[in-house]
Amino acid sequence: MRKLVFVLVLVLAVLGVYKAAVWYGTMNWLNVAQANIESAGVLSWDSIDSTLGGEVTVNGLRLQLFDLTLPIRVGAVSFSRPTPWALLKTLYGDRKTPPLDWKLTVNDLDMALVPGLFKSWATGADGQGARDAFDPWGLYACGATHTLSIEQLIAIGIHQVHGSASLVYRTDMQEGLIRSKLSVNAGTLGSLDLNVVMPPPNRWDRFGDPSAWPIPQSLQLVLRDGGFMRRVSAYCSQQGYDSEHRWSQSATGAWRENLAKHGIVPGKTLLDLYENWMENGGELSLALQPQDDVTGKSLLQDTPDQALQALGFRLAYNGAPVQSPSVSLDRGTLTRSLAPPAAQNEASAPPKPKVQPKPDYLDTPVAQAAAWVGRMVKVTYGGRTLEGRLDRVDDNTLQVAQNVQGGVVEYPVPTAQVTALKVWRTSSETPPHPLPAPAPAPAPAPAPAPAPASEQAVPSATAAPAAENASATTPAASADSPVTEAPAPENSAPAVDTDTAAPSGNGQ
């Protein structure tokens, strides 16, 4: 009996630890998601549940975007792995590495459509901003606009967006492929099913290069409008057209003109298909079965029709195959249309004025200190920093002058102790005092014969030491060199190590 109780307690303890670990890991993921969207909205939820089958469910999700007056609600979002241990590895493992097998399910997504759904700052001057529109299937020429606003959707009879979605991701280790399936059901707005078999993400090299993109082994896409296009054609035909057919013809012409601006010219088969879709809706299915030798580079070199043939492109409408869909392409026009606006206007834009660099205390080699005599400097030595004007540079010292109340104090700083020298200048400024080229060493002269004792020179007592007078003057900057206005020193009287830099007699 005791063993049974012990086993029962142990099982309950393990179950409690597992559920706590799943709850905590899911909370971390939700907090990361909230941090990523904090500039656009607020994410909240009611509860987190988990099962021993490796599934975790977040209930009562609410996303309140700052541009919307109403939140987007989701009944439940579930994420599952094959085993509980695999789920824990996903929650606490490397987030940059995708798991091998998983499933994500979104149930009961709901957003009400009401007038004024978008706040004032999210709409343009006419109240119909770029975000206050709904353009699911490439709608053109419905009255004065090519998109449907929230008010127009309500007039059609669409009062809410309600649906569900699921994404299944499986890795075939033997064949080195991933098999993914996406299903989206939005009720009156239609549904979508996508099945893809392709190389795994860790084998996608140079993803930014289109010629290196992986080619799927197979792809099937099925799109159903759920009766939405019939509602659209009935509404848009009332905006100045005789019938739904007249409107679909006008919409097809606007679509063709828009594609021509980008260098894309669809054939008659595709134009007829688009016209029929805009008027009646229905089911569109697309399939790809590429040849074995197809690469991204070869597709870029082929013509559009050759590329469609190499990809094994097949198109069907309401179950009937569409025969010989064709399209022509003007690569030059397409390239120019896809270029960013800045690149398109670069040639016509006026030249940008040159920005003058701002002066600052910039690092300067101590060996070049003599070239910056007369400039404000910051000298670091012995763990201290001295700020002042560089008056002169000797063989072994830097003379730094600092203004104090009543006069100027000069500090001789030993060059050997200087660990950093910063000069107030710009990054592109040249030294006002170029360093002289080193003079060649003179050849040694032969030693003169010693003179008689009576002819030896007697030292003159009237010789003035030039070195003492030279120390009283400050070298001036060359008139031809640029002078940068120096800042006021940060400290009027910094602490100075008397053992290494003693003030000279000029100060008071």
N, C-alpha and C positions, 0 to 999 in steps of 0.2 A: 504493500500500500504506500509505504514511504517512497519507494522508487517511482511509483506511478505519479505521486504528487510532485516529486522532484522533476520528473520529465515534463509534466504539465507546466510547472513554473518556468522551467528552462525554455520551453517552446514559446510561452507567452512573453518571456523576456526578449528572446530573439525576435519575435514578431514586433514587439514594441520598439526595439532598437532599429529594425528595418524601416518601419513606418516613420519613425522620427527622422531617420537619415534621408528618406525620400522627401519628406516634407521640407526639411531644411535645404536640401539641394535644389528643389523646385523653387523655393523662395529666393534663393540666390539667382537663379535664372530669370525669374520675374523681376527682381530688382535691377538686373542688368538691362532687361528690356525696357523698364521704366526709365532708366538713365539714358538710354539711346533715343527715346522719343520725348524727353522732358521739354524740349524746345517747341514741340508740336502739340502735346496734349498730356493727359494724365491717365494712367492705367490702374485699374483697381479690380479686385476679385473678392469672392465670398469665402470659398473654402478650397482645400486641397485634399483629394482622396487618392489612395493607392491600393493596388491588389497584389497578391502573391504571384500573379501571372506576368509581372514585369510591366504593369501599366500604371501611369499616374494621370489624374484628371483634375483640371482646374475648373471649378464651377463658378458661374455668375460673373464672367468677365465683363468689364465695362471700359470702353475707350472713349473718353471725352476729349475730342479735338478742339483746340481753341478757336478754330474757324467755324465750328458748328454749334448750333444752339441746342441740339439733342445728342445724346451719346449713342455710340454703336454698341449694341449688346450681343453677347455670345452666351448661349446656355451652358456649353461645356466645351473644353478643349482637352483632348486626350492624346498622350504620347505613350507608345508601347514599344518594348524590346522583347526578344524571345524569352529571356529569363530575368529574374530579379537582380542577379549579379550584373548582368549586362546593363540594366537600367541604372544601377548605382555607378557603374563605370562611366556611363554617359553623363550623369549629373555631376560627377566629381573629376572626370578625366580632362584630357586636353580638348578644349572647345574648338580648336582649329582643325581637328581631325574628325571628319564625319563618321558616324557609326556605320557598320556594315549592313545591318538589317533593322529597319524601324518603320513605324506607321504613325502618322499624324492625322487626327480627325477633328473637324470643327463642326459642331452641331448647333442648330438653331441660331444662326447669325441673323440679326434683325436690326433694321434701321428705318424709322418712320420718315416719310417724305411729306413735309409741310411747307407752306409758303414762308419764305424768310429763313429757310434752314441754314443758309450761310450768313454769317455775321457781316456787318457793313464793310469792315476792312478787307473781307475776302472777295468782294465783288468790285467791279469797275465802276466808272462814273455813271454808266447806264443801268447799273444794278444787275447786269448779266456778265459777271466776270468769268475768267477762264475756268475757274473751279466750279461755278454755279451752272454746270452743264453736264449732260450725259450723252456720250457718243460711243455706243458699244460696238456697232458694226460698220463704222466708217460712213455715217449719215451725212448727206450733202443736200443743199438746196431745199430745205423745208421752210418755205416762207422767206423771211429776211435773215435767217440764220442757218448754219449747217449743223448745229447741235441742238439738242432738246434741253430746255431749262427744267428746273424742278416743277414750275407751274405747268409747263406743257406736259410733263409726265403725269401729273395729277389729272389734267384734262383728258389724257388718253385712258386713264383708269388705273394707273400704277400709283398706289398710295404707300407702299413700303417695299423695301428690299429684304427678302427673306430667303435663306438658303442654307446649304451645308456643303462641306467639302472634305475630301480625304486624299492623302498622299501616301502611297506605299513605296518603299525603297528597299530593294533586295539586291544583294551582291552574290553573283555566281563566281565563286573562287576558282572553279575548274576552268571555266572559259574566260575568266578575267573581264567580266562584263557586269554592268549594273542594269537592273530591270526596274523601272519606275512606272507608276500609274497614278495619274491625277484625275479626280472626278469632282466636278463642281455642278451643283444643281441649284439654280436660282429661281425655280418656279416659273412665274409668268415672264421672266426675263431670259429664260432659256437655260441650256445646260451644255457642259463640255466634258469630253472624255479624251484623255491623252495617254498613250502607251509608248514608251521609249526604251530601246535597248541600245546601250552605248558604252564606251570605255569609262572606267571609274574616274573620279576627279583627280586622284593622285597621279594619273597618267596624262593629264592635260598640261602640256608644256607650252610656254610662251603664249598664254591665253590672249594677250593683247594683240597678237599677230593673227589676222583672219586666216591667213594661209595655213596656220598651224592648228586651227580649230578641229576637234575630233568630229568624225563623220559618224552619225548613228548607224548601227547595224540595221535597225528598222524603226519606223515611226508610224503611228496611226493616230489621227486626230479626227474626232467627230464633234460637230457643232450643230446644236438644235436651237431654234429661236423660240420655241414654246408658244407660238402664236403672236410674239411681240411685233414682228415686222408687218403683219396684217393690220395691227392697231396703228403702227406708225404710218403706213401708206394711206390708211383711211383718214387719219388726222391731217397729214401733210397735203393730201389732194384737195383739202378744203382751203388751203392757203393760196388760192389763185390758179388752180388747175381744174380741168374739166373732169378728170377721172384719175383713179389710181395709176392706170397705165401711162397717162400723160406725165404724171409726177415722176414715176420711175424712170421714164426716158430722160426727163430733165436732170434727175439726180445722177443718172449714169453719165450724161454729158459733163456735168460738173466734176464727177470723179475722174473722168478721162483727162480733163484739162488740168486738174491738180497733179495727176501722175506725170503729165507731159512737162510740167515745170521742173520735175526731178529727173527728166530724161528717161522715163519709163513709158512705153507704149504697149498696152495690152492688145492682143489680137481680138478678132470679132467673136470668137467663141467665149472668151472671158468676159467681154462686154455684154453679150447676151445673157450669160450666167448671172452677172451682177445685177442686171436689170430685172431678171426674174426673181432673184433673191430679195431685192428691195420691195418688190410688189407683193410677193406671196410668202416669203420666208421659206421655212422647211428645214431639211437636214443636209448639211455639207459634210463630206468626208474626204480626208486627204491622207495619202499613204506614201511612204518613201521606202524603197528597197535598194539602197545604193550598190553599185558594182564593187567588187573587191579591191580594185586598184584606184578607187576614187580618193583624192586628197583635197584638202582645202585649197592648195596651190593650183591644182589642175582645174578646179571649178572656177577660180578667178580668171584663168586664161581662156576658158571656153566661152562660147556665145551662150545667151540665156537658154535657147532651145537645146543646145548640146549639154548644158549643165542639168536641165530637167531630165533629159534622157539618161545621163550618167547616174542621177540620183534615183532612177526608177520611179519618177513622179507619177502618181495616179490621183485623179480627182473624180468625185461622184456627187450627183445632186439627187436627193430623194431616192438613193439606191441605184440610179442609172449612171453609167460611166459617162464622163464628159470627154468627147473625142478631140484629140489634138489641141489641147490648150497651148497657146504660144504667146510670147512676149518679146519685144525688142528693147534694147537698152542703149542709151547714149551715155557712155561711161564718163565723158568730160562733164556733161551737164549734171549727172548724178554726183560726181565728186565735188563740184562747186556748190551744189545745193546742200550737201551734207557737211560742208565746212562750217565751222563756227562763225557767227557774225563778225567777230573781231578779225578773223582771217580774211573774210570777204571784203571788209572795208579798210584793210591795212594799207593797200596801195593808194587809196584816195584820202586817207587820213593825213592831216597836217603833221609835220614833224614835231615830236614832243620836245619841249624845252629841256635843256640840260639842267639837271638838279645839282646845285653846288654842294659838295660835301661839307658837313658842319665840323668845326674844329672840336677837338677833344684831347684829353691827355692820352697819348698813344705810346705804346712801348717803343723804345729806341735803344739800340745797342750803346753801351757805355763808350765803346771805342769811337762813336760818332758824336760824342757830346760836344766837342769843340765846334762842330758845324752849326750848333744851335745856341751859341752864346747870345744872350740878350732875351731869350724866351723864358716864359714861366715853365717850371719843371716840378715834378714830384720825384724825390730821390728816396729810395728805400734802402736802409743800411742798418745792420744790427737790430732788426726787428722794429725799427722806427721809420716813419715817413716824414720827410721835410719838404715843405712846399715853399717856393720862392722863385726869384729870378736868377738864372744862371749867369753870373758875372764873368767868370773866366775859368779856363781849364788849364791846370798845370800838369806836369808829368805824373804826379802822384795824388792830386786832390782836385775836387770840384768846388769852386767858390760859389756858394748860393747865398744871395742877399735877400733879406726879408724886412719889410717895412714894419716898424713898431712905433709906438708913441714916442715922439721926440727924435726919430732918426731912422737909420738903417743899420741892421746887424748882419754881418757876413759870417757864414759858417763854412769852414773848410772841412769837406767830407773826404776821407781817404778813399781813393778809387778802388782799392783792393777790397773794401768792405761793402761796396755798392752791389746790391742784389737785383735791383730793378731801377730803371730810369724811364720816366714818362715825360714827354714834351708836349706842350699845348700847341697842336698843329692839326692840319687836315691830312687825310690819308694820301692825297695826291700832291701834297706840297713838297717842293724841293728845298734843301737846306739853304738858308741865306748866306752861310759862310762855307763854301766848298772846302773840303779838306785838301791841303796841299799834297802834291805827290811827294813821296819820300825821296829825299836827295840821295844820290849815290855816295857810298862811303869813300872818303878821300884816300889816296894812296899814302902809305906811311912815308914821311920825309926822313932823310938821313939825319942822324943826331949831330948837332953842331959841336965844334971843338970848344972846350971850356975856356972862358975869357979870364984874363988876369983879375986878381982880386980887386985892384984899384979901379977897373972899368965896370964892375958889376953895378946894375941899376939899384938906386935907393928908392923904396916905396914912397910915393907922394902922399902927404897927409891931407891934401886938398881934394882928392878924388871923391866925387859924390857917388854913393851907391845907387845906380840906376834902378836896381830891383825894387828899392823902397818906394821911389817915386812912381814906378810903374804900377804898383799895387793900389795906388790911390785913384786911378782912373778906371772907368768901365768901358770896354769896347762897345762901340755903337754899331747897330746893324747897317748893312749896306743899303744905300738909297735905292738901288735897283732891285732889291729882293722883296718879295711880298711879305707883308707883316700881318699876322693874324692877331686880332684884338685879344689880349690875354684876360683871363678871369681874375676876379679878386681872390686872394688866397683864402682857403677854407679856415685856417687857424692863424690868428695874428701872431701867436708866439708858441710854436709847438715845443714839446719837450725834446730836449737835445741831450745826447750823451756827452758829458763834458770830457770823457776820456777819449772820445773819437772825433768830436767836432767842437772845438772851442771858438767862441766869437773872437773876431779880430778887433783891432783898436778903433775901427770906424764907428762903432755903436756907442750909444749912451745908455 
